[in-house]
């Protein structure tokens, strides 16, 4: 296996990467340095503990798809082929051929899953990333913390027409709910994107995606973005 690893500036200088906490960026570099010649790592949790990172950091990398997980507990660096070119005389194919067979390269040479069903549930990976996102000392329960009054209101309007939002069309919102998000949050697009990707990865189900965004996605996105909302007025203008 080659000893040297490279990193493409197009990836590590991107806003998506730099917006992550420093500890999450650190974990990404360490995972990449220890990956095999195809970008696979079989002990991400051990590496995480060894360098003092938290479950949050691994969860963020999974949610933002800088790494892709498998049911076996193995993960792969999504942009591995963009980062590294290994000469044939130094290249050793990964031992994880079954996982490799589940991948394809897109037009940018980034790994993508052939079948999203092979993506491992974040809560079951390795020794299990919990069924909650632990950010700092706060535990954001994904399936509760919704007041009964709001839940009943959500059920009463469940038959109302909803529209699909997000790249994967997983987020369902009524027109008035979308308008409320636009009014209350300058980063409403980012909130929808986060929930959309989380549902795509985890298969998460909820009676009201609007309440999910309000009750926990807002807090998760805020804590995973150290820049906060300093430029909220500018963002609100740009987002329309």
GROMACS elastic network, one bead per residue, 0.5 to 0.9 nm:
[ bonds ]
;  ai    aj funct       b0    kb
    1    36     6  0.65407   500
    1    37     6  0.61442   500
    1    90     6  0.68251   500
    1    91     6  0.64004   500
    1    92     6  0.56667   500
    1    93     6  0.86160   500
    2     5     6  0.77789   500
    2    36     6  0.79694   500
    2    37     6  0.67365   500
    2    86     6  0.74812   500
    2    90     6  0.61920   500
    2    91     6  0.68222   500
    2    92     6  0.80405   500
    3    33     6  0.83972   500
    3    34     6  0.89729   500
    4    33     6  0.77114   500
    5    32     6  0.74287   500
    5    33     6  0.59833   500
    5    34     6  0.88390   500
    5    83     6  0.79432   500
    5    84     6  0.66197   500
    6    32     6  0.87595   500
    6    33     6  0.85407   500
    6    83     6  0.55513   500
    6    84     6  0.55455   500
    6    85     6  0.83731   500
    7    10     6  0.87408   500
    7    11     6  0.76877   500
    7    12     6  0.72309   500
    7    29     6  0.86667   500
    7    32     6  0.87017   500
    7    80     6  0.86308   500
    7    82     6  0.80481   500
    7    84     6  0.70403   500
    8    11     6  0.56100   500
    8    12     6  0.65524   500
    8    13     6  0.83946   500
    8    79     6  0.88073   500
    8    82     6  0.65395   500
    8    84     6  0.80442   500
    9    12     6  0.51289   500
    9    13     6  0.52851   500
    9    14     6  0.77526   500
    9    83     6  0.85764   500
   10    13     6  0.56767   500
   10    14     6  0.60856   500
   10    82     6  0.89624   500
   11    14     6  0.53395   500
   11    15     6  0.87998   500
   11    16     6  0.84118   500
   11    17     6  0.69334   500
   11    79     6  0.78148   500
   11    82     6  0.84985   500
   11    83     6  0.82740   500
   12    15     6  0.83765   500
   12    16     6  0.85334   500
   12    17     6  0.57041   500
   12    18     6  0.69590   500
   12    25     6  0.86360   500
   13    16     6  0.84140   500
   13    17     6  0.67182   500
   13    18     6  0.64740   500
   14    17     6  0.53631   500
   14    18     6  0.62247   500
   14    19     6  0.84539   500
   15    18     6  0.50655   500
   15    19     6  0.56669   500
   15    20     6  0.85884   500
   16    19     6  0.54781   500
   16    20     6  0.69638   500
   16    64     6  0.79671   500
   17    20     6  0.56343   500
   17    21     6  0.88663   500
   17    25     6  0.72002   500
   17    64     6  0.88563   500
   17    66     6  0.84542   500
   18    21     6  0.76818   500
   18    22     6  0.81324   500
   18    25     6  0.76840   500
   19    22     6  0.87321   500
   19   224     6  0.79029   500
   19   225     6  0.56129   500
   19   226     6  0.68623   500
   19   227     6  0.70675   500
   20    23     6  0.81892   500
   20    24     6  0.62131   500
   20    25     6  0.65611   500
   20    57     6  0.87224   500
   20    60     6  0.77989   500
   20    61     6  0.86601   500
   20   224     6  0.61533   500
   20   225     6  0.58646   500
   20   226     6  0.72142   500
   21    24     6  0.52652   500
   21    25     6  0.64830   500
   21    26     6  0.87283   500
   21    57     6  0.78338   500
   21   223     6  0.87832   500
   21   224     6  0.63670   500
   21   225     6  0.67048   500
   21   226     6  0.62822   500
   22    25     6  0.50556   500
   22    26     6  0.61074   500
   22    27     6  0.86574   500
   22   226     6  0.89864   500
   23    27     6  0.62187   500
   23    28     6  0.86821   500
   23    52     6  0.85945   500
   23    53     6  0.62059   500
   23    54     6  0.82418   500
   23    57     6  0.66231   500
   24    27     6  0.51190   500
   24    28     6  0.63343   500
   24    29     6  0.88575   500
   24    53     6  0.74924   500
   24    54     6  0.85695   500
   24    56     6  0.80362   500
   24    58     6  0.70412   500
   24    60     6  0.72164   500
   24    61     6  0.70425   500
   25    28     6  0.50864   500
   25    29     6  0.64410   500
   25    30     6  0.88223   500
   25    57     6  0.82060   500
   25    61     6  0.85946   500
   26    29     6  0.52444   500
   26    30     6  0.63339   500
   26    31     6  0.86603   500
   26    51     6  0.85938   500
   26    53     6  0.83380   500
   27    30     6  0.51293   500
   27    31     6  0.60547   500
   27    32     6  0.84923   500
   27    44     6  0.89858   500
   27    47     6  0.78606   500
   27    48     6  0.64434   500
   27    51     6  0.76982   500
   27    53     6  0.69048   500
   27    57     6  0.71380   500
   27    58     6  0.75936   500
   27    61     6  0.87368   500
   28    31     6  0.51890   500
   28    32     6  0.61148   500
   28    33     6  0.86194   500
   28    57     6  0.88577   500
   28    58     6  0.85836   500
   28    61     6  0.75026   500
   28    66     6  0.79484   500
   28    67     6  0.83428   500
   28    77     6  0.85317   500
   29    32     6  0.51090   500
   29    33     6  0.61489   500
   29    34     6  0.87517   500
   30    33     6  0.50814   500
   30    34     6  0.63308   500
   30    35     6  0.86492   500
   30    47     6  0.74116   500
   30    48     6  0.85078   500
   30    51     6  0.83792   500
   31    34     6  0.52951   500
   31    35     6  0.60862   500
   31    39     6  0.89415   500
   31    40     6  0.89189   500
   31    41     6  0.70381   500
   31    44     6  0.68398   500
   31    47     6  0.71195   500
   31    48     6  0.84326   500
   31    77     6  0.79932   500
   32    35     6  0.52088   500
   32    36     6  0.85775   500
   32    39     6  0.70357   500
   32    40     6  0.86226   500
   32    41     6  0.83169   500
   32    76     6  0.88953   500
   32    77     6  0.67926   500
   32    80     6  0.80515   500
   33    36     6  0.85822   500
   34    39     6  0.85700   500
   34    40     6  0.86229   500
   34    41     6  0.70002   500
   34    47     6  0.87834   500
   35    38     6  0.74281   500
   35    40     6  0.51254   500
   35    42     6  0.84167   500
   35    76     6  0.78712   500
   35    77     6  0.79358   500
   36    39     6  0.51910   500
   36    40     6  0.54390   500
   36    41     6  0.67200   500
   36    92     6  0.79805   500
   36    93     6  0.80201   500
   36    94     6  0.62967   500
   36    95     6  0.87788   500
   37    40     6  0.75598   500
   37    80     6  0.89676   500
   37    84     6  0.86649   500
   37    86     6  0.74036   500
   37    91     6  0.62607   500
   37    92     6  0.60262   500
   37    93     6  0.63552   500
   37    94     6  0.64488   500
   38    76     6  0.80578   500
   38    77     6  0.85896   500
   38    80     6  0.71828   500
   38    81     6  0.78919   500
   38    91     6  0.87203   500
   38    92     6  0.81496   500
   38    93     6  0.65098   500
   38    94     6  0.57599   500
   38   100     6  0.83885   500
   39    75     6  0.83765   500
   39    76     6  0.53260   500
   39    77     6  0.52910   500
   39    78     6  0.79685   500
   39    79     6  0.85879   500
   39    80     6  0.55583   500
   39    81     6  0.80635   500
   39    84     6  0.89803   500
   39    94     6  0.80958   500
   40    74     6  0.68112   500
   40    75     6  0.57481   500
   40    77     6  0.66124   500
   40    94     6  0.70956   500
   40    95     6  0.88281   500
   40    96     6  0.75170   500
   40    99     6  0.89823   500
   40   100     6  0.86665   500
   41    44     6  0.63322   500
   41    73     6  0.89109   500
   41    74     6  0.56976   500
   41    75     6  0.54145   500
   41    76     6  0.61397   500
   41    77     6  0.82275   500
   42    45     6  0.88265   500
   42    72     6  0.85145   500
   42    73     6  0.65494   500
   42    75     6  0.65206   500
   42    76     6  0.87786   500
   42    96     6  0.89323   500
   43    46     6  0.54131   500
   43    47     6  0.64493   500
   43    48     6  0.86990   500
   43    73     6  0.76975   500
   43    74     6  0.69867   500
   43    75     6  0.83249   500
   43   126     6  0.79886   500
   44    47     6  0.51727   500
   44    48     6  0.60683   500
   44    49     6  0.87443   500
   44    58     6  0.81351   500
   44    73     6  0.83327   500
   44    74     6  0.76235   500
   44    75     6  0.72670   500
   44   126     6  0.82336   500
   45    49     6  0.62698   500
   45    50     6  0.85232   500
   45    55     6  0.81863   500
   45    58     6  0.80556   500
   45   125     6  0.89233   500
   45   126     6  0.70459   500
   45   127     6  0.77178   500
   46    49     6  0.52132   500
   46    50     6  0.60041   500
   46    51     6  0.87840   500
   47    51     6  0.63881   500
   47    52     6  0.85759   500
   47    53     6  0.85260   500
   48    51     6  0.57059   500
   48    52     6  0.62824   500
   48    53     6  0.51011   500
   48    54     6  0.67307   500
   48    55     6  0.78046   500
   48    57     6  0.82769   500
   48    58     6  0.75583   500
   49    53     6  0.58434   500
   49    54     6  0.71751   500
   49    55     6  0.88845   500
   50    53     6  0.77609   500
   53    56     6  0.80710   500
   53    57     6  0.65169   500
   53    58     6  0.82331   500
   54    57     6  0.55232   500
   54    58     6  0.70985   500
   54    59     6  0.89264   500
   54   134     6  0.87892   500
   54   135     6  0.88132   500
   54   136     6  0.89960   500
   55    58     6  0.52813   500
   55    59     6  0.61321   500
   55    60     6  0.86568   500
   55   129     6  0.65718   500
   55   130     6  0.84824   500
   55   133     6  0.82060   500
   55   134     6  0.72584   500
   55   135     6  0.85225   500
   56    59     6  0.50173   500
   56    60     6  0.61245   500
   56    61     6  0.87143   500
   56   129     6  0.88165   500
   56   133     6  0.66540   500
   56   134     6  0.59689   500
   56   135     6  0.58500   500
   56   136     6  0.81484   500
   56   224     6  0.85906   500
   57    60     6  0.52106   500
   57    61     6  0.63932   500
   57    62     6  0.87230   500
   57   135     6  0.89633   500
   57   224     6  0.88566   500
   58    61     6  0.52210   500
   58    62     6  0.62713   500
   58    63     6  0.86273   500
   58    67     6  0.88565   500
   58   129     6  0.85056   500
   59    62     6  0.50827   500
   59    63     6  0.59989   500
   59    64     6  0.84714   500
   59   122     6  0.73419   500
   59   129     6  0.75725   500
   59   133     6  0.75787   500
   60    63     6  0.50220   500
   60    64     6  0.59086   500
   60    65     6  0.81536   500
   60    66     6  0.85827   500
   60   224     6  0.74546   500
   61    64     6  0.53033   500
   61    65     6  0.58438   500
   61    66     6  0.51827   500
   61    67     6  0.58780   500
   61    68     6  0.85133   500
   62    66     6  0.63034   500
   62    67     6  0.54663   500
   62    68     6  0.62516   500
   62    69     6  0.72843   500
   62   122     6  0.76925   500
   62   201     6  0.85049   500
   63    66     6  0.79114   500
   63    67     6  0.84979   500
   63   122     6  0.87302   500
   63   194     6  0.76230   500
   63   197     6  0.65973   500
   63   198     6  0.61756   500
   63   201     6  0.74725   500
   64    67     6  0.79779   500
   64   194     6  0.80541   500
   64   197     6  0.77032   500
   64   198     6  0.88884   500
   65    68     6  0.60653   500
   65    77     6  0.88239   500
   65    78     6  0.70322   500
   65   197     6  0.86891   500
   66    76     6  0.87383   500
   66    77     6  0.63701   500
   66    78     6  0.55243   500
   66    79     6  0.71983   500
   67    75     6  0.63709   500
   67    76     6  0.55015   500
   67    78     6  0.51283   500
   67    79     6  0.81682   500
   68    74     6  0.86542   500
   68    75     6  0.54452   500
   68    76     6  0.53154   500
   68    77     6  0.65780   500
   68    78     6  0.61806   500
   68   111     6  0.83918   500
   68   112     6  0.82519   500
   68   113     6  0.83052   500
   68   119     6  0.73725   500
   68   120     6  0.85794   500
   69    72     6  0.83403   500
   69    73     6  0.67948   500
   69    74     6  0.61311   500
   69    76     6  0.66418   500
   69   118     6  0.84684   500
   69   119     6  0.57808   500
   69   120     6  0.55338   500
   69   121     6  0.82238   500
   69   122     6  0.79531   500
   69   125     6  0.76657   500
   70    73     6  0.56307   500
   70    74     6  0.55529   500
   70    75     6  0.60733   500
   70    76     6  0.84599   500
   70    99     6  0.70098   500
   70   118     6  0.62387   500
   70   119     6  0.52296   500
   70   121     6  0.83778   500
   70   125     6  0.78823   500
   71    74     6  0.73584   500
   71   118     6  0.67043   500
   71   119     6  0.66561   500
   71   121     6  0.75819   500
   71   124     6  0.80612   500
   71   125     6  0.70007   500
   71   126     6  0.86440   500
   72    75     6  0.86352   500
   72    99     6  0.84096   500
   72   120     6  0.80369   500
   72   125     6  0.78703   500
   72   126     6  0.77329   500
   73   120     6  0.78099   500
   73   124     6  0.83702   500
   73   125     6  0.52704   500
   73   127     6  0.86091   500
   74    96     6  0.82492   500
   74    99     6  0.81067   500
   74   125     6  0.83842   500
   74   126     6  0.80344   500
   75    99     6  0.89482   500
   76    79     6  0.88228   500
   76    80     6  0.79445   500
   76    99     6  0.89901   500
   76   100     6  0.89317   500
   76   111     6  0.84215   500
   77    80     6  0.52397   500
   77    81     6  0.87741   500
   77   110     6  0.89187   500
   77   111     6  0.78963   500
   78    81     6  0.81006   500
   78    82     6  0.88781   500
   78   110     6  0.56930   500
   78   112     6  0.72555   500
   79    82     6  0.52632   500
   79    83     6  0.63260   500
   79    84     6  0.87749   500
   79   108     6  0.88939   500
   79   109     6  0.72515   500
   79   111     6  0.64130   500
   80    83     6  0.51295   500
   80    84     6  0.60180   500
   80    85     6  0.88071   500
   80   109     6  0.83291   500
   80   110     6  0.69721   500
   80   111     6  0.76399   500
   81    84     6  0.53289   500
   81    85     6  0.66733   500
   81   105     6  0.85545   500
   81   109     6  0.58542   500
   81   110     6  0.63980   500
   81   111     6  0.78835   500
   82    85     6  0.78426   500
   82   108     6  0.76600   500
   82   109     6  0.60284   500
   82   110     6  0.66496   500
   86    89     6  0.83785   500
   86    90     6  0.65918   500
   86    91     6  0.58474   500
   87    90     6  0.54592   500
   87    91     6  0.60272   500
   88    91     6  0.50058   500
   88    92     6  0.82286   500
   89    92     6  0.85324   500
   92    95     6  0.89321   500
   93    96     6  0.85786   500
   93    97     6  0.83106   500
   94    97     6  0.63870   500
   94   100     6  0.79929   500
   95    98     6  0.85602   500
   96    99     6  0.55043   500
   96   100     6  0.62296   500
   96   101     6  0.87688   500
   97   101     6  0.60652   500
   97   102     6  0.87889   500
   98   101     6  0.52184   500
   98   102     6  0.68607   500
   99   102     6  0.52835   500
   99   103     6  0.71712   500
   99   118     6  0.87815   500
  100   103     6  0.54415   500
  100   104     6  0.82290   500
  101   104     6  0.78055   500
  101   114     6  0.85127   500
  102   112     6  0.85276   500
  102   113     6  0.59726   500
  102   114     6  0.54938   500
  102   115     6  0.69135   500
  102   118     6  0.74902   500
  103   111     6  0.60973   500
  103   112     6  0.55775   500
  103   114     6  0.54608   500
  103   115     6  0.82813   500
  104   109     6  0.87341   500
  104   110     6  0.81043   500
  104   111     6  0.56537   500
  104   112     6  0.54668   500
  104   113     6  0.63865   500
  104   114     6  0.63109   500
  105   108     6  0.74673   500
  105   109     6  0.50087   500
  105   110     6  0.52897   500
  105   112     6  0.61225   500
  105   113     6  0.87793   500
  106   109     6  0.52119   500
  106   110     6  0.55161   500
  106   111     6  0.65055   500
  106   112     6  0.66720   500
  107   110     6  0.74937   500
  108   111     6  0.89148   500
  112   115     6  0.89129   500
  113   116     6  0.59372   500
  113   117     6  0.88673   500
  113   118     6  0.77164   500
  113   119     6  0.76756   500
  114   117     6  0.89487   500
  114   118     6  0.84074   500
  115   118     6  0.58942   500
  115   119     6  0.77873   500
  116   119     6  0.54374   500
  116   120     6  0.89205   500
  116   200     6  0.80016   500
  116   201     6  0.77252   500
  117   120     6  0.77689   500
  117   201     6  0.88783   500
  119   122     6  0.86441   500
  119   201     6  0.66599   500
  119   202     6  0.82206   500
  120   123     6  0.83224   500
  120   124     6  0.70801   500
  120   125     6  0.66155   500
  120   201     6  0.76307   500
  120   202     6  0.76502   500
  121   124     6  0.54979   500
  121   125     6  0.66714   500
  121   129     6  0.89862   500
  121   201     6  0.68091   500
  121   202     6  0.51103   500
  121   203     6  0.78925   500
  122   125     6  0.56337   500
  122   128     6  0.74925   500
  122   129     6  0.60033   500
  122   130     6  0.77602   500
  122   131     6  0.78281   500
  122   201     6  0.75513   500
  122   202     6  0.63407   500
  123   128     6  0.52984   500
  123   131     6  0.50243   500
  123   132     6  0.78820   500
  123   202     6  0.81598   500
  124   127     6  0.70861   500
  124   129     6  0.60938   500
  124   130     6  0.75050   500
  124   131     6  0.83970   500
  125   129     6  0.60101   500
  126   129     6  0.76532   500
  128   131     6  0.84656   500
  129   132     6  0.80209   500
  129   133     6  0.83817   500
  130   133     6  0.70085   500
  130   134     6  0.82064   500
  131   141     6  0.77658   500
  131   142     6  0.73513   500
  132   139     6  0.66756   500
  132   140     6  0.59165   500
  132   141     6  0.52600   500
  132   142     6  0.58976   500
  132   143     6  0.87021   500
  133   138     6  0.85770   500
  133   139     6  0.62789   500
  133   140     6  0.57346   500
  133   141     6  0.72911   500
  133   142     6  0.79281   500
  133   220     6  0.77253   500
  134   137     6  0.68673   500
  134   138     6  0.60226   500
  134   140     6  0.64759   500
  134   141     6  0.88505   500
  134   220     6  0.89319   500
  135   138     6  0.56292   500
  135   139     6  0.65989   500
  135   140     6  0.78496   500
  135   220     6  0.72579   500
  135   223     6  0.68723   500
  135   224     6  0.79220   500
  136   139     6  0.80258   500
  136   223     6  0.83472   500
  140   144     6  0.89024   500
  140   145     6  0.84470   500
  140   215     6  0.86182   500
  140   216     6  0.61652   500
  140   217     6  0.89206   500
  140   219     6  0.82504   500
  140   220     6  0.79010   500
  141   144     6  0.58305   500
  141   145     6  0.68018   500
  141   216     6  0.76606   500
  142   145     6  0.79079   500
  142   204     6  0.88864   500
  142   212     6  0.78346   500
  142   215     6  0.88107   500
  142   216     6  0.71785   500
  143   146     6  0.81123   500
  143   205     6  0.88645   500
  143   206     6  0.76536   500
  143   212     6  0.87747   500
  144   147     6  0.83056   500
  145   215     6  0.71123   500
  145   216     6  0.86588   500
  146   149     6  0.84438   500
  146   150     6  0.68130   500
  146   151     6  0.64589   500
  146   211     6  0.73492   500
  146   212     6  0.82043   500
  146   215     6  0.69912   500
  147   150     6  0.54357   500
  147   151     6  0.62299   500
  147   152     6  0.87630   500
  148   152     6  0.60977   500
  148   153     6  0.85099   500
  149   152     6  0.52635   500
  149   153     6  0.62710   500
  149   154     6  0.86530   500
  150   154     6  0.61070   500
  150   155     6  0.86549   500
  150   211     6  0.81991   500
  151   155     6  0.62500   500
  151   156     6  0.86655   500
  151   207     6  0.79969   500
  151   208     6  0.79823   500
  151   211     6  0.84893   500
  152   155     6  0.50242   500
  152   156     6  0.61380   500
  152   157     6  0.87450   500
  153   156     6  0.51112   500
  153   157     6  0.64953   500
  153   158     6  0.86231   500
  154   157     6  0.53844   500
  154   158     6  0.60247   500
  154   207     6  0.71360   500
  154   208     6  0.62912   500
  154   211     6  0.84930   500
  155   159     6  0.82053   500
  155   207     6  0.72491   500
  155   208     6  0.82539   500
  156   159     6  0.76274   500
  156   160     6  0.88945   500
  157   160     6  0.54659   500
  157   161     6  0.89499   500
  158   161     6  0.82027   500
  158   162     6  0.88587   500
  158   207     6  0.77872   500
  158   208     6  0.81656   500
  159   162     6  0.85111   500
  160   174     6  0.73944   500
  161   173     6  0.83792   500
  161   174     6  0.62809   500
  161   175     6  0.84024   500
  162   172     6  0.56619   500
  162   173     6  0.50133   500
  162   175     6  0.71234   500
  163   169     6  0.87591   500
  163   171     6  0.79910   500
  163   172     6  0.54336   500
  163   173     6  0.54752   500
  163   174     6  0.61710   500
  163   175     6  0.75105   500
  164   168     6  0.87458   500
  164   170     6  0.62977   500
  164   171     6  0.55004   500
  164   173     6  0.66964   500
  165   168     6  0.75840   500
  165   170     6  0.64331   500
  165   171     6  0.50590   500
  165   172     6  0.63916   500
  165   173     6  0.75155   500
  165   192     6  0.71902   500
  165   193     6  0.83231   500
  165   196     6  0.76439   500
  166   170     6  0.64627   500
  166   171     6  0.63039   500
  166   189     6  0.83830   500
  166   192     6  0.62196   500
  166   193     6  0.55136   500
  166   194     6  0.87182   500
  166   195     6  0.83819   500
  166   196     6  0.55284   500
  166   197     6  0.80234   500
  167   170     6  0.79823   500
  167   193     6  0.72739   500
  167   196     6  0.71476   500
  167   197     6  0.80189   500
  168   171     6  0.82324   500
  168   196     6  0.64153   500
  168   197     6  0.73375   500
  168   199     6  0.89765   500
  168   200     6  0.69935   500
  169   172     6  0.78018   500
  169   196     6  0.69376   500
  170   195     6  0.80338   500
  170   196     6  0.51983   500
  170   197     6  0.80590   500
  170   199     6  0.65781   500
  170   200     6  0.70250   500
  171   192     6  0.68628   500
  171   193     6  0.85539   500
  171   195     6  0.69126   500
  171   196     6  0.55255   500
  171   199     6  0.81363   500
  171   209     6  0.63682   500
  171   210     6  0.85965   500
  172   208     6  0.79143   500
  172   209     6  0.61643   500
  172   210     6  0.78709   500
  173   176     6  0.80900   500
  173   177     6  0.59221   500
  173   178     6  0.61511   500
  173   208     6  0.80912   500
  173   209     6  0.67210   500
  173   210     6  0.63723   500
  174   177     6  0.51237   500
  174   178     6  0.63295   500
  174   179     6  0.87149   500
  174   210     6  0.85065   500
  175   178     6  0.52356   500
  175   179     6  0.63033   500
  175   180     6  0.87338   500
  176   179     6  0.50132   500
  176   180     6  0.61859   500
  176   181     6  0.86977   500
  177   180     6  0.50744   500
  177   181     6  0.63098   500
  177   182     6  0.87069   500
  177   210     6  0.64542   500
  178   181     6  0.51123   500
  178   182     6  0.62617   500
  178   183     6  0.86333   500
  178   188     6  0.86331   500
  178   210     6  0.80565   500
  179   182     6  0.50752   500
  179   183     6  0.61662   500
  179   184     6  0.86440   500
  180   183     6  0.50177   500
  180   184     6  0.60165   500
  180   185     6  0.83304   500
  181   184     6  0.51739   500
  181   185     6  0.56472   500
  181   186     6  0.82683   500
  181   187     6  0.88548   500
  181   188     6  0.58842   500
  181   210     6  0.82422   500
  181   213     6  0.88545   500
  181   214     6  0.85885   500
  182   185     6  0.56420   500
  182   186     6  0.65287   500
  182   187     6  0.80666   500
  182   188     6  0.58102   500
  182   189     6  0.84165   500
  182   236     6  0.83225   500
  182   239     6  0.86180   500
  182   240     6  0.83422   500
  183   186     6  0.74215   500
  183   188     6  0.87370   500
  183   236     6  0.89333   500
  184   188     6  0.81521   500
  185   188     6  0.52471   500
  185   189     6  0.89106   500
  185   191     6  0.87032   500
  185   218     6  0.87715   500
  185   232     6  0.84466   500
  185   236     6  0.79676   500
  186   189     6  0.81637   500
  186   229     6  0.81738   500
  186   232     6  0.57294   500
  186   233     6  0.72768   500
  186   234     6  0.86011   500
  186   235     6  0.58419   500
  186   237     6  0.83311   500
  186   239     6  0.72854   500
  186   240     6  0.89857   500
  187   190     6  0.53461   500
  187   191     6  0.64791   500
  187   192     6  0.89419   500
  187   229     6  0.81712   500
  187   232     6  0.76440   500
  187   235     6  0.68897   500
  187   236     6  0.72922   500
  187   239     6  0.78330   500
  188   191     6  0.50412   500
  188   192     6  0.62992   500
  188   193     6  0.85715   500
  188   239     6  0.84043   500
  189   192     6  0.52425   500
  189   193     6  0.61162   500
  189   194     6  0.86587   500
  189   239     6  0.78176   500
  190   194     6  0.61146   500
  190   195     6  0.87466   500
  190   221     6  0.79653   500
  191   194     6  0.52089   500
  191   195     6  0.64391   500
  191   196     6  0.85813   500
  191   213     6  0.66816   500
  191   217     6  0.64117   500
  191   218     6  0.65292   500
  191   221     6  0.69675   500
  192   195     6  0.53252   500
  192   196     6  0.59810   500
  192   197     6  0.86020   500
  192   213     6  0.75094   500
  192   217     6  0.86416   500
  193   196     6  0.50601   500
  193   197     6  0.61497   500
  193   198     6  0.85108   500
  194   197     6  0.53515   500
  194   198     6  0.61158   500
  194   199     6  0.86833   500
  194   217     6  0.73537   500
  194   221     6  0.75850   500
  195   199     6  0.60996   500
  195   200     6  0.85061   500
  195   209     6  0.81718   500
  195   212     6  0.82767   500
  195   213     6  0.72341   500
  195   217     6  0.69025   500
  196   199     6  0.53578   500
  196   200     6  0.62450   500
  196   201     6  0.87513   500
  197   201     6  0.61382   500
  197   202     6  0.84772   500
  198   201     6  0.51798   500
  198   202     6  0.58346   500
  198   203     6  0.76182   500
  198   204     6  0.72060   500
  199   202     6  0.51999   500
  199   205     6  0.73477   500
  200   203     6  0.58037   500
  200   204     6  0.78315   500
  201   204     6  0.81435   500
  202   205     6  0.89849   500
  205   208     6  0.88778   500
  205   209     6  0.86439   500
  206   209     6  0.63033   500
  206   211     6  0.89524   500
  206   212     6  0.74968   500
  207   211     6  0.85713   500
  207   212     6  0.87861   500
  208   211     6  0.54085   500
  208   212     6  0.64149   500
  208   213     6  0.88645   500
  209   213     6  0.62185   500
  209   214     6  0.86600   500
  210   213     6  0.53066   500
  210   214     6  0.64216   500
  210   215     6  0.86957   500
  211   215     6  0.58157   500
  211   216     6  0.83688   500
  212   215     6  0.52137   500
  212   216     6  0.59332   500
  212   217     6  0.64187   500
  212   218     6  0.87476   500
  213   216     6  0.58637   500
  213   218     6  0.59029   500
  213   219     6  0.88128   500
  214   217     6  0.64066   500
  214   218     6  0.58816   500
  214   219     6  0.83087   500
  215   218     6  0.69422   500
  215   219     6  0.76422   500
  216   219     6  0.53245   500
  216   220     6  0.61749   500
  216   221     6  0.86715   500
  217   220     6  0.50341   500
  217   221     6  0.60261   500
  217   222     6  0.83678   500
  218   221     6  0.54294   500
  218   222     6  0.61084   500
  218   223     6  0.86959   500
  219   222     6  0.50780   500
  219   223     6  0.61423   500
  219   224     6  0.85271   500
  220   223     6  0.52937   500
  220   224     6  0.60688   500
  220   225     6  0.85714   500
  221   224     6  0.51222   500
  221   225     6  0.60924   500
  221   228     6  0.88708   500
  222   225     6  0.53260   500
  222   226     6  0.73666   500
  222   227     6  0.84686   500
  222   228     6  0.59634   500
  222   229     6  0.80636   500
  223   226     6  0.65397   500
  223   228     6  0.78363   500
  224   228     6  0.88277   500
  225   228     6  0.57673   500
  225   229     6  0.88763   500
  227   230     6  0.68946   500
  228   231     6  0.83067   500
  228   232     6  0.86868   500
  229   233     6  0.86700   500
  229   235     6  0.85435   500
  230   233     6  0.82724   500
  230   234     6  0.89985   500
  231   234     6  0.53236   500
  231   235     6  0.61042   500
  231   236     6  0.85572   500
  232   236     6  0.59366   500
  232   237     6  0.85491   500
  233   236     6  0.50406   500
  233   237     6  0.62888   500
  233   238     6  0.87193   500
  234   237     6  0.51564   500
  234   238     6  0.62593   500
  234   239     6  0.85752   500
  235   238     6  0.50598   500
  235   239     6  0.59032   500
  235   240     6  0.84019   500
  236   239     6  0.51638   500
  236   240     6  0.61019   500
  237   240     6  0.52558   500
